[in-house]
Amino acid sequence: LDDSMDGYGTETYPDGSIYTGEFRKGMRHGSGRYNNVKMGRIYTGDWFKGLRHGKGWERVHVSMASGLIIREFLVEYERDSEVSRRLLQDKNHMFIARANEAIERAEQSEAAVMESYSDLLD
């Protein structure tokens, strides 16, 4: 990823984790989704200078002998430190809509880049 990247995009990390959303100066900044595959956690929400900061929604997958349990929480972070967490009852929150919009724009941007590369190869 270019250190000066601004806008929407997707970044894949060596451990398989994926961030999709807004970037500023090459860092996660604005709204987006981070899928930590190894930990079974997906955070969708606000970012500031590469850190979770503000409100978000977190989905946690827990494997147990009886099967997979999925829990969803409203969370709030301050400089990547959790400030609050409560079980999610309703998904109609403004920050979730804002993050989903950023994710959609990032995916559209990535599709446009792939299409332009495909045109070059034809």
Phi and psi restraints in degrees (value plus and minus 20) as a CYANA .aco file:
   2 ASP   PHI     -87.5   -47.5
   2 ASP   PSI     109.3   149.3
   3 ASP   PHI     -82.0   -42.0
   3 ASP   PSI     -39.9     0.1
   4 SER   PHI    -122.3   -82.3
   4 SER   PSI      -8.4    31.6
   5 MET   PHI     -83.3   -43.3
   5 MET   PSI     109.1   149.1
   6 ASP   PHI    -145.2  -105.2
   6 ASP   PSI     121.9   161.9
   7 GLY   PHI     101.5   141.5
   7 GLY   PSI    -168.5  -128.5
   8 TYR   PHI    -129.4   -89.4
   8 TYR   PSI     124.1   164.1
   9 GLY   PHI    -195.9  -155.9
   9 GLY   PSI    -193.3  -153.3
  10 THR   PHI    -151.6  -111.6
  10 THR   PSI     117.3   157.3
  11 GLU   PHI    -149.0  -109.0
  11 GLU   PSI     111.3   151.3
  12 THR   PHI    -128.8   -88.8
  12 THR   PSI     114.7   154.7
  13 TYR   PHI    -123.4   -83.4
  13 TYR   PSI     140.3   180.3
  14 PRO   PHI     -75.2   -35.2
  14 PRO   PSI     -50.2   -10.2
  15 ASP   PHI    -102.6   -62.6
  15 ASP   PSI     -18.1    21.9
  16 GLY   PHI      75.2   115.2
  16 GLY   PSI     -26.9    13.1
  17 SER   PHI     -88.1   -48.1
  17 SER   PSI     131.8   171.8
  18 ILE   PHI    -153.9  -113.9
  18 ILE   PSI     113.8   153.8
  19 TYR   PHI    -133.5   -93.5
  19 TYR   PSI     112.9   152.9
  20 THR   PHI    -150.8  -110.8
  20 THR   PSI     102.9   142.9
  21 GLY   PHI     139.2   179.2
  21 GLY   PSI    -166.1  -126.1
  22 GLU   PHI    -109.5   -69.5
  22 GLU   PSI     126.1   166.1
  23 PHE   PHI    -147.9  -107.9
  23 PHE   PSI     129.1   169.1
  24 ARG   PHI    -160.8  -120.8
  24 ARG   PSI     106.0   146.0
  25 LYS   PHI      32.5    72.5
  25 LYS   PSI      19.2    59.2
  26 GLY   PHI      58.0    98.0
  26 GLY   PSI     -15.4    24.6
  27 MET   PHI    -134.4   -94.4
  27 MET   PSI     134.2   174.2
  28 ARG   PHI     -81.8   -41.8
  28 ARG   PSI     101.8   141.8
  29 HIS   PHI    -178.5  -138.5
  29 HIS   PSI     101.4   141.4
  30 GLY   PHI      94.6   134.6
  30 GLY   PSI    -146.2  -106.2
  31 SER   PHI    -138.9   -98.9
  31 SER   PSI     123.5   163.5
  32 GLY   PHI    -199.3  -159.3
  32 GLY   PSI    -199.9  -159.9
  33 ARG   PHI    -143.7  -103.7
  33 ARG   PSI     112.4   152.4
  34 TYR   PHI    -138.6   -98.6
  34 TYR   PSI      99.7   139.7
  35 ASN   PHI    -126.6   -86.6
  35 ASN   PSI      85.5   125.5
  36 ASN   PHI    -110.5   -70.5
  36 ASN   PSI      74.6   114.6
  37 VAL   PHI     -81.2   -41.2
  37 VAL   PSI     -65.0   -25.0
  38 LYS   PHI     -82.4   -42.4
  38 LYS   PSI     -59.3   -19.3
  39 MET   PHI    -107.6   -67.6
  39 MET   PSI     -31.5     8.5
  40 GLY   PHI      49.5    89.5
  40 GLY   PSI      15.8    55.8
  41 ARG   PHI    -146.7  -106.7
  41 ARG   PSI     119.2   159.2
  42 ILE   PHI    -146.7  -106.7
  42 ILE   PSI     101.6   141.6
  43 TYR   PHI    -129.2   -89.2
  43 TYR   PSI     106.8   146.8
  44 THR   PHI    -143.3  -103.3
  44 THR   PSI      99.9   139.9
  45 GLY   PHI     146.3   186.3
  45 GLY   PSI    -167.8  -127.8
  46 ASP   PHI    -108.6   -68.6
  46 ASP   PSI     124.5   164.5
  47 TRP   PHI    -152.5  -112.5
  47 TRP   PSI     128.7   168.7
  48 PHE   PHI    -163.3  -123.3
  48 PHE   PSI      96.6   136.6
  49 LYS   PHI      29.8    69.8
  49 LYS   PSI      25.7    65.7
  50 GLY   PHI      66.4   106.4
  50 GLY   PSI     -23.7    16.3
  51 LEU   PHI    -135.4   -95.4
  51 LEU   PSI     128.8   168.8
  52 ARG   PHI     -85.0   -45.0
  52 ARG   PSI     106.3   146.3
  53 HIS   PHI    -175.5  -135.5
  53 HIS   PSI      92.8   132.8
  54 GLY   PHI      94.4   134.4
  54 GLY   PSI    -175.8  -135.8
  55 LYS   PHI    -108.6   -68.6
  55 LYS   PSI     130.9   170.9
  56 GLY   PHI    -179.8  -139.8
  56 GLY   PSI     157.5   197.5
  57 TRP   PHI    -146.7  -106.7
  57 TRP   PSI     109.3   149.3
  58 GLU   PHI    -144.3  -104.3
  58 GLU   PSI     110.6   150.6
  59 ARG   PHI    -128.3   -88.3
  59 ARG   PSI     107.9   147.9
  60 VAL   PHI    -139.6   -99.6
  60 VAL   PSI     107.3   147.3
  61 HIS   PHI    -123.9   -83.9
  61 HIS   PSI     104.0   144.0
  62 VAL   PHI    -141.6  -101.6
  62 VAL   PSI     100.5   140.5
  63 SER   PHI    -107.0   -67.0
  63 SER   PSI     108.8   148.8
  64 MET   PHI    -150.5  -110.5
  64 MET   PSI     147.4   187.4
  65 ALA   PHI     -78.1   -38.1
  65 ALA   PSI     -53.0   -13.0
  66 SER   PHI    -102.6   -62.6
  66 SER   PSI     -26.2    13.8
  67 GLY   PHI     113.6   153.6
  67 GLY   PSI    -191.2  -151.2
  68 LEU   PHI    -108.3   -68.3
  68 LEU   PSI     111.0   151.0
  69 ILE   PHI    -132.8   -92.8
  69 ILE   PSI     112.5   152.5
  70 ILE   PHI    -136.3   -96.3
  70 ILE   PSI     107.3   147.3
  71 ARG   PHI    -143.2  -103.2
  71 ARG   PSI     122.0   162.0
  72 GLU   PHI    -141.6  -101.6
  72 GLU   PSI     117.5   157.5
  73 PHE   PHI    -152.2  -112.2
  73 PHE   PSI     128.1   168.1
  74 LEU   PHI    -106.8   -66.8
  74 LEU   PSI     108.3   148.3
  75 VAL   PHI    -149.3  -109.3
  75 VAL   PSI     138.1   178.1
  76 GLU   PHI    -155.7  -115.7
  76 GLU   PSI     113.5   153.5
  77 TYR   PHI    -141.6  -101.6
  77 TYR   PSI     129.9   169.9
  78 GLU   PHI    -148.9  -108.9
  78 GLU   PSI      91.1   131.1
  79 ARG   PHI      30.5    70.5
  79 ARG   PSI      28.5    68.5
  80 ASP   PHI      53.3    93.3
  80 ASP   PSI     -14.7    25.3
  81 SER   PHI    -123.3   -83.3
  81 SER   PSI     110.6   150.6
  82 GLU   PHI     -89.2   -49.2
  82 GLU   PSI     109.1   149.1
  83 VAL   PHI    -121.3   -81.3
  83 VAL   PSI     -59.7   -19.7
  84 SER   PHI    -171.9  -131.9
  84 SER   PSI     137.7   177.7
  85 ARG   PHI    -173.2  -133.2
  85 ARG   PSI     110.1   150.1
  86 ARG   PHI    -165.3  -125.3
  86 ARG   PSI     129.1   169.1
  87 LEU   PHI     -79.1   -39.1
  87 LEU   PSI     111.8   151.8
  88 LEU   PHI     -96.7   -56.7
  88 LEU   PSI     108.0   148.0
  89 GLN   PHI    -128.2   -88.2
  89 GLN   PSI     -50.8   -10.8
  90 ASP   PHI    -161.5  -121.5
  90 ASP   PSI     109.4   149.4
  91 LYS   PHI    -112.4   -72.4
  91 LYS   PSI      -9.6    30.4
  92 ASN   PHI    -110.0   -70.0
  92 ASN   PSI      50.7    90.7
  93 HIS   PHI    -139.3   -99.3
  93 HIS   PSI     120.4   160.4
  94 MET   PHI     -77.7   -37.7
  94 MET   PSI     -62.1   -22.1
  95 PHE   PHI     -86.6   -46.6
  95 PHE   PSI     -50.5   -10.5
  96 ILE   PHI     -88.1   -48.1
  96 ILE   PSI     -63.3   -23.3
  97 ALA   PHI     -82.3   -42.3
  97 ALA   PSI     -61.9   -21.9
  98 ARG   PHI     -84.2   -44.2
  98 ARG   PSI     -63.4   -23.4
  99 ALA   PHI     -86.3   -46.3
  99 ALA   PSI     -62.5   -22.5
 100 ASN   PHI     -82.6   -42.6
 100 ASN   PSI     -55.2   -15.2
 101 GLU   PHI     -85.5   -45.5
 101 GLU   PSI     -62.0   -22.0
 102 ALA   PHI     -83.9   -43.9
 102 ALA   PSI     -60.3   -20.3
 103 ILE   PHI     -83.8   -43.8
 103 ILE   PSI     -63.7   -23.7
 104 GLU   PHI     -82.6   -42.6
 104 GLU   PSI     -62.8   -22.8
 105 ARG   PHI     -84.4   -44.4
 105 ARG   PSI     -59.2   -19.2
 106 ALA   PHI     -84.0   -44.0
 106 ALA   PSI     -63.0   -23.0
 107 GLU   PHI     -86.3   -46.3
 107 GLU   PSI     -57.7   -17.7
 108 GLN   PHI     -86.2   -46.2
 108 GLN   PSI     -61.1   -21.1
 109 SER   PHI     -82.5   -42.5
 109 SER   PSI     -64.0   -24.0
 110 GLU   PHI     -84.2   -44.2
 110 GLU   PSI     -60.5   -20.5
 111 ALA   PHI     -84.1   -44.1
 111 ALA   PSI     -59.3   -19.3
 112 ALA   PHI     -85.1   -45.1
 112 ALA   PSI     -59.9   -19.9
 113 VAL   PHI     -85.0   -45.0
 113 VAL   PSI     -64.7   -24.7
 114 MET   PHI     -83.1   -43.1
 114 MET   PSI     -58.0   -18.0
 115 GLU   PHI     -86.1   -46.1
 115 GLU   PSI     -60.0   -20.0
 116 SER   PHI     -87.2   -47.2
 116 SER   PSI     -56.9   -16.9
 117 TYR   PHI     -85.8   -45.8
 117 TYR   PSI     -58.1   -18.1
 118 SER   PHI     -83.1   -43.1
 118 SER   PSI     -60.2   -20.2
 119 ASP   PHI     -82.3   -42.3
 119 ASP   PSI     -56.2   -16.2
 120 LEU   PHI     -87.4   -47.4
 120 LEU   PSI     -52.0   -12.0
 121 LEU   PHI    -101.4   -61.4
 121 LEU   PSI     -39.2     0.8
